[in-house]
Amino acid sequence: MLSRVAFFCCILAAWPLPAAAIQAPDSVILKVHRDDSTIQQYVTFPKTAVTLLFAGGEAILDRDAAPKSWPNLPASFVRKVQFVRVSDAQRRFRIAGVIYGDRLFIFGELFCGENPAVMNELIRATATTPHSPEEALSLAKLYVSLTYYTLEDPVRFVASKVDDIPDQSWHMPDETVDDIRDVLHPPRATSDGSGYEIELFATDLSMPRVHHWQMYIGLAGFDGVTDQLVYPNFKSTVGLFSHHPNDAAQGSEEKIEFKLLIMGNGSTPDGAQTDIQHWAASNGPGVTRTHYYYESPAKAEALMRKLLQEAVAVIETGAWLDSQGKIAGKRAVVILWNSDAKALYAARLFENEAGVLELSCSCLRNLSATNK
């Protein structure tokens, strides 16, 4: 196991992601096809989303219903905006969006590093400021819904007690949701005079996984947003990370840490033996490392080719160099999609004659952070 972990760390340190994939949010024009058959151009944030997901400069918008379960959102905000779901022309994926005038603000887990800045652009555009803990809490729920749940109703994901967690009978070995029974509590918003500290728990919709969200909402908008998974065996994983990620409000760059959580082996229909590891992150989605071992180099090449052909975006391709600078195989950075969930994730791919190594994460920032 130690050799595999060392190999994982070596790979991550050897190849950083291109800076363009994680640049600060900017805007770009996007041509959208609306559900009423009209076509309109919007100034769209962040530019990264358009560049990676809508290479042809076009998207499809489906208007969503008003958020009835957020009764405490500022009335002026609700009157000004439209909630939409955004897809590419092939409808391979679906992410959340908000329209205000001629501006479109796109959110998604893939852009977890940019979502707070995009939310703040939206808040500035609509001149929205929470005036009570209830309004601040509703804005926080909206943010979580936009960035992680593609505009799902907060009633479905806010977890105040164990009974709110779905599929409690499903668990990994030695896990039990009873371990977090005394940890969960209803969402909280605490005023400090100039803003609000928010804390809430949210559950995945199909698995007993709980997210602990914390953020600050002040005059400048959202700051210090963190999302850490709370695993069912909480008592043994509470100390998984030695310290909390740096608060962005302090002006320091946040450092994402990773810890090996789960390892396993398996096989695939095309004959590969797999070595799978999941690394938990100190903030946001973890990274999954899957090594596909083949007896035939042709099968490894076929898998690499398939992943590249099916990718929503190919960010970069090139030679995979070993520690001595010699060519060891091929590499690529891609955006892939899950056809069942209509969800996106980023991956680094490495291919040689022995197989394909895939490092995947549903957030570009966290995939990039693995090399730091």
C-alpha positions as CSV (number, residue, x, y, z in Angstrom):
1,M,0.0,0.0,0.0
2,L,2.8,2.4,0.9
3,S,4.3,2.1,-2.6
4,R,1.0,2.9,-4.2
5,V,0.4,5.9,-2.0
6,A,4.0,7.2,-2.8
7,F,3.3,6.7,-6.5
8,F,0.1,8.7,-6.2
9,C,1.9,11.6,-4.5
10,C,4.7,11.5,-7.0
11,I,2.3,11.7,-9.9
12,L,0.4,14.7,-8.4
13,A,3.6,16.6,-7.7
14,A,5.0,16.1,-11.1
15,W,2.2,17.7,-13.2
16,P,0.3,20.8,-12.3
17,L,-2.9,21.7,-14.0
18,P,-2.9,24.7,-16.5
19,A,-3.6,28.0,-14.8
20,A,-6.4,28.8,-17.3
21,A,-8.6,26.1,-15.6
22,I,-8.6,27.9,-12.3
23,Q,-8.3,31.6,-13.2
24,A,-10.4,34.2,-11.3
25,P,-13.9,34.5,-12.7
26,D,-14.4,36.9,-15.6
27,S,-17.2,37.3,-18.1
28,V,-17.8,36.4,-21.7
29,I,-20.7,36.5,-24.1
30,L,-22.7,33.3,-24.4
31,K,-25.5,32.7,-26.9
32,V,-28.4,30.8,-25.3
33,H,-31.4,29.0,-26.6
34,R,-34.2,29.5,-24.1
35,D,-37.1,27.1,-23.4
36,D,-39.5,29.5,-25.1
37,S,-37.6,29.0,-28.4
38,T,-36.0,32.4,-28.3
39,I,-32.3,33.0,-28.6
40,Q,-30.5,35.6,-26.5
41,Q,-27.0,36.7,-25.7
42,Y,-25.9,37.0,-22.1
43,V,-22.8,38.4,-20.4
44,T,-21.8,35.2,-18.6
45,F,-19.9,34.5,-15.4
46,P,-17.5,32.8,-14.9
47,K,-15.6,32.9,-18.2
48,T,-14.0,29.6,-17.3
49,A,-17.3,27.8,-17.5
50,V,-18.0,29.1,-21.0
51,T,-14.5,28.3,-22.2
52,L,-14.5,24.7,-20.9
53,L,-18.2,23.7,-21.3
54,F,-19.5,25.7,-24.3
55,A,-16.7,25.7,-26.8
56,G,-19.1,26.7,-29.6
57,G,-20.4,29.7,-27.5
58,E,-23.9,28.3,-27.3
59,A,-26.0,26.8,-24.5
60,I,-29.5,25.6,-23.7
61,L,-31.5,27.2,-20.8
62,D,-34.4,25.6,-19.0
63,R,-36.2,28.0,-16.7
64,D,-36.7,26.7,-13.2
65,A,-39.6,27.5,-10.8
66,A,-39.2,30.3,-8.2
67,P,-37.6,29.0,-4.9
68,K,-40.7,28.6,-2.8
69,S,-38.8,27.1,0.1
70,W,-36.7,30.2,0.5
71,P,-39.4,32.6,1.9
72,N,-36.8,34.8,3.6
73,L,-34.8,35.7,0.5
74,P,-34.9,39.5,0.1
75,A,-38.0,40.3,-1.9
76,S,-36.1,42.6,-4.3
77,F,-33.7,39.8,-5.2
78,V,-36.5,37.3,-6.0
79,R,-38.2,39.9,-8.2
80,K,-35.1,40.7,-10.2
81,V,-33.7,37.2,-11.0
82,Q,-34.7,34.1,-13.0
83,F,-33.4,30.7,-11.9
84,V,-32.4,28.4,-14.8
85,R,-30.6,25.1,-15.5
86,V,-27.9,25.3,-18.2
87,S,-27.0,22.5,-20.6
88,D,-24.8,22.1,-23.6
89,A,-26.3,21.5,-27.1
90,Q,-26.1,17.7,-26.5
91,R,-27.7,18.0,-23.1
92,R,-24.9,15.9,-21.6
93,F,-24.8,17.8,-18.4
94,R,-26.9,20.3,-16.4
95,I,-25.7,23.0,-14.1
96,A,-27.4,25.8,-12.2
97,G,-27.7,29.4,-13.4
98,V,-29.2,32.8,-12.4
99,I,-30.2,35.4,-14.9
100,Y,-30.3,39.1,-14.0
101,G,-31.0,41.5,-16.9
102,D,-28.5,40.6,-19.7
103,R,-26.2,38.7,-17.3
104,L,-26.0,35.0,-16.6
105,F,-24.3,33.6,-13.6
106,I,-23.3,30.0,-13.7
107,F,-22.6,27.8,-10.7
108,G,-21.5,24.2,-10.3
109,E,-19.4,21.9,-8.1
110,L,-16.8,21.8,-11.0
111,F,-16.1,25.5,-10.2
112,C,-16.1,25.3,-6.4
113,G,-13.1,27.6,-6.3
114,E,-14.9,30.3,-8.3
115,N,-18.5,30.0,-7.0
116,P,-18.1,32.5,-4.1
117,A,-16.8,35.2,-6.4
118,V,-19.6,34.5,-8.9
119,M,-22.2,34.7,-6.1
120,N,-20.7,38.0,-5.1
121,E,-21.0,39.4,-8.7
122,L,-24.6,38.4,-8.5
123,I,-25.1,40.1,-5.2
124,R,-23.5,43.3,-6.4
125,A,-25.5,43.3,-9.6
126,T,-28.8,42.9,-7.7
127,A,-27.7,45.2,-4.8
128,T,-28.7,42.4,-2.4
129,T,-27.7,42.7,1.3
130,P,-29.2,40.5,4.0
131,H,-30.8,42.5,6.8
132,S,-31.6,39.7,9.2
133,P,-30.2,36.3,10.2
134,E,-33.2,34.7,8.4
135,E,-32.3,36.4,5.1
136,A,-28.6,35.6,5.5
137,L,-29.5,31.9,6.1
138,S,-31.8,31.8,3.1
139,L,-29.0,33.3,0.9
140,A,-26.6,30.6,2.3
141,K,-29.1,27.8,1.4
142,L,-29.5,29.3,-2.1
143,Y,-25.7,29.3,-2.5
144,V,-25.4,25.7,-1.5
145,S,-28.3,24.7,-3.8
146,L,-26.8,26.6,-6.7
147,T,-23.2,25.3,-6.3
148,Y,-23.8,21.7,-5.2
149,Y,-27.4,20.6,-5.9
150,T,-28.3,22.2,-9.2
151,L,-31.2,24.2,-7.7
152,E,-32.7,21.4,-5.7
153,D,-35.1,22.5,-2.9
154,P,-33.2,22.9,0.4
155,V,-35.9,20.9,2.1
156,R,-34.3,17.9,0.3
157,F,-30.8,18.4,1.5
158,V,-30.6,20.4,4.7
159,A,-29.8,17.9,7.5
160,S,-30.7,18.9,11.1
161,K,-30.9,15.4,12.5
162,V,-30.0,11.8,11.6
163,D,-33.5,11.1,10.3
164,D,-32.9,13.6,7.5
165,I,-30.1,11.4,6.0
166,P,-31.2,9.1,3.2
167,D,-30.3,5.4,2.8
168,Q,-29.2,5.0,6.4
169,S,-29.0,1.3,5.9
170,W,-26.2,1.7,3.3
171,H,-22.8,2.1,4.8
172,M,-19.1,1.1,4.5
173,P,-17.6,-1.4,6.9
174,D,-17.4,-0.2,10.5
175,E,-19.6,2.9,9.7
176,T,-22.8,3.9,11.4
177,V,-24.8,7.2,11.2
178,D,-25.3,6.9,14.9
179,D,-21.8,8.3,15.2
180,I,-23.0,11.7,14.1
181,R,-26.3,11.7,15.9
182,D,-25.1,14.3,18.4
183,V,-23.2,16.4,15.8
184,L,-26.0,17.5,13.6
185,H,-28.1,20.6,14.4
186,P,-30.4,23.0,12.5
187,P,-28.8,25.7,10.3
188,R,-27.4,28.7,12.3
189,A,-26.9,32.3,11.4
190,T,-25.0,34.5,14.0
191,S,-24.7,38.3,13.6
192,D,-21.4,40.0,14.5
193,G,-22.6,43.5,13.8
194,S,-21.3,43.8,10.2
195,G,-22.3,40.4,8.8
196,Y,-23.4,36.9,9.5
197,E,-21.6,33.6,10.3
198,I,-23.4,30.7,8.8
199,E,-23.2,27.1,9.7
200,L,-25.4,24.3,8.2
201,F,-25.3,20.6,7.5
202,A,-26.5,19.2,4.2
203,T,-26.8,15.6,3.0
204,D,-26.1,14.0,-0.4
205,L,-29.4,13.1,-1.9
206,S,-28.7,9.4,-2.4
207,M,-26.0,8.5,0.1
208,P,-25.4,8.8,3.9
209,R,-22.8,11.5,3.4
210,V,-23.1,14.8,5.3
211,H,-21.5,18.1,4.4
212,H,-20.6,20.7,7.0
213,W,-20.9,24.1,5.3
214,Q,-19.5,27.2,6.9
215,M,-19.4,30.7,5.4
216,Y,-19.5,34.4,6.3
217,I,-21.9,36.9,4.6
218,G,-21.0,40.5,5.0
219,L,-21.3,43.8,3.1
220,A,-18.9,42.5,0.5
221,G,-20.8,39.2,0.0
222,F,-19.7,35.7,0.7
223,D,-16.3,35.0,2.2
224,G,-14.5,32.1,3.9
225,V,-16.8,29.4,2.3
226,T,-15.8,25.9,3.4
227,D,-17.4,22.5,2.8
228,Q,-16.1,19.5,4.6
229,L,-17.6,16.0,4.4
230,V,-18.6,14.4,7.7
231,Y,-18.4,10.6,7.3
232,P,-20.7,8.3,9.2
233,N,-17.8,7.0,11.3
234,F,-17.4,10.6,12.5
235,K,-15.8,9.8,15.8
236,S,-12.8,8.3,14.1
237,T,-12.5,10.8,11.3
238,V,-13.2,14.0,13.2
239,G,-9.4,14.5,13.5
240,L,-8.7,13.6,9.9
241,F,-7.4,17.0,9.2
242,S,-5.1,18.7,11.8
243,H,-6.4,22.2,11.2
244,H,-9.2,24.1,9.5
245,P,-8.4,25.5,6.0
246,N,-7.2,29.1,6.1
247,D,-10.0,31.6,6.2
248,A,-10.1,33.5,2.9
249,A,-11.2,36.6,4.8
250,Q,-7.7,36.7,6.3
251,G,-6.2,37.3,2.8
252,S,-4.2,34.1,2.8
253,E,-4.3,31.5,0.1
254,E,-6.3,28.4,1.2
255,K,-4.4,25.2,1.3
256,I,-6.4,22.1,0.5
257,E,-5.2,19.0,2.2
258,F,-5.8,15.3,1.3
259,K,-5.9,12.2,3.4
260,L,-6.2,8.6,2.1
261,L,-9.6,7.3,3.2
262,I,-10.6,4.2,1.3
263,M,-8.7,1.6,-0.8
264,G,-10.0,-1.3,-2.9
265,N,-9.6,-3.5,-5.9
266,G,-11.9,-4.5,-8.7
267,S,-12.2,-5.3,-12.4
268,T,-13.9,-3.9,-15.5
269,P,-15.9,-5.5,-18.3
270,D,-13.0,-4.9,-20.8
271,G,-10.6,-7.0,-18.7
272,A,-8.8,-4.4,-16.5
273,Q,-7.8,-5.1,-12.9
274,T,-8.3,-1.9,-10.9
275,D,-6.7,-0.3,-7.9
276,I,-9.0,2.3,-6.4
277,Q,-8.2,4.9,-3.8
278,H,-10.3,7.8,-2.4
279,W,-8.6,10.7,-0.8
280,A,-10.8,13.0,1.4
281,A,-10.3,16.8,1.1
282,S,-10.1,19.3,3.9
283,N,-12.5,21.5,1.9
284,G,-14.8,20.4,-0.9
285,P,-14.8,17.2,-3.0
286,G,-12.1,14.5,-2.6
287,V,-10.0,13.0,-5.3
288,T,-10.4,9.4,-6.6
289,R,-7.4,7.6,-8.0
290,T,-8.2,4.6,-10.3
291,H,-5.4,2.6,-11.9
292,Y,-6.6,0.3,-14.7
293,Y,-4.1,-2.5,-15.3
294,Y,-4.2,-4.3,-18.7
295,E,-2.4,-7.3,-20.1
296,S,-2.7,-5.8,-23.6
297,P,-1.3,-2.3,-24.4
298,A,-3.9,-2.0,-27.1
299,K,-6.7,-2.1,-24.4
300,A,-5.0,0.6,-22.4
301,E,-4.7,2.7,-25.6
302,A,-8.4,2.0,-26.4
303,L,-9.5,3.2,-22.9
304,M,-7.5,6.4,-23.2
305,R,-8.9,7.1,-26.7
306,K,-12.5,6.5,-25.5
307,L,-12.1,8.9,-22.6
308,L,-10.7,11.6,-24.8
309,Q,-13.4,11.1,-27.4
310,E,-16.2,11.3,-24.8
311,A,-14.8,14.3,-23.0
312,V,-16.9,17.5,-22.8
313,A,-13.6,19.3,-23.0
314,V,-9.9,18.3,-23.5
315,I,-7.9,20.9,-21.6
316,E,-4.5,19.6,-22.4
317,T,-2.7,16.6,-24.0
318,G,1.0,15.7,-24.1
319,A,3.7,13.3,-23.2
320,W,3.9,11.8,-19.7
321,L,7.4,12.2,-18.4
322,D,9.0,10.2,-15.7
323,S,11.2,11.5,-12.9
324,Q,14.2,11.5,-15.2
325,G,12.4,13.5,-17.9
326,K,12.0,10.5,-20.2
327,I,8.7,9.8,-22.0
328,A,6.8,7.2,-20.1
329,G,3.5,7.5,-22.0
330,K,0.7,9.9,-22.7
331,R,-1.2,12.3,-20.5
332,A,-4.3,14.5,-20.7
333,V,-6.5,16.8,-18.6
334,V,-10.2,16.5,-19.5
335,I,-13.7,17.4,-18.3
336,L,-15.9,14.3,-18.3
337,W,-19.6,13.7,-17.6
338,N,-21.7,11.2,-15.8
339,S,-24.6,10.3,-18.1
340,D,-26.9,9.1,-15.2
341,A,-26.5,12.1,-13.0
342,K,-25.9,14.7,-15.8
343,A,-22.9,15.8,-13.6
344,L,-19.4,16.9,-14.5
345,Y,-16.0,16.1,-13.2
346,A,-12.4,16.8,-14.1
347,A,-9.7,14.2,-14.6
348,R,-6.0,13.8,-15.2
349,L,-5.2,10.8,-17.4
350,F,-1.9,8.9,-17.7
351,E,-1.5,6.1,-20.2
352,N,1.4,3.7,-20.8
353,E,1.7,0.1,-22.1
354,A,0.7,-1.3,-18.7
355,G,-2.6,0.6,-18.2
356,V,-4.3,3.9,-17.5
357,L,-4.1,6.0,-14.4
358,E,-7.1,8.3,-13.8
359,L,-7.1,11.0,-11.1
360,S,-10.6,12.5,-10.9
361,C,-12.4,15.1,-8.9
362,S,-15.7,16.9,-9.3
363,C,-13.9,20.2,-8.6
364,L,-11.2,21.7,-10.7
365,R,-9.7,23.6,-7.8
366,N,-9.2,20.5,-5.7
367,L,-7.8,18.5,-8.6
368,S,-5.3,21.3,-9.2
369,A,-4.5,21.5,-5.4
370,T,-3.2,17.9,-5.4
371,N,0.1,19.1,-6.9
372,K,0.8,21.7,-4.1
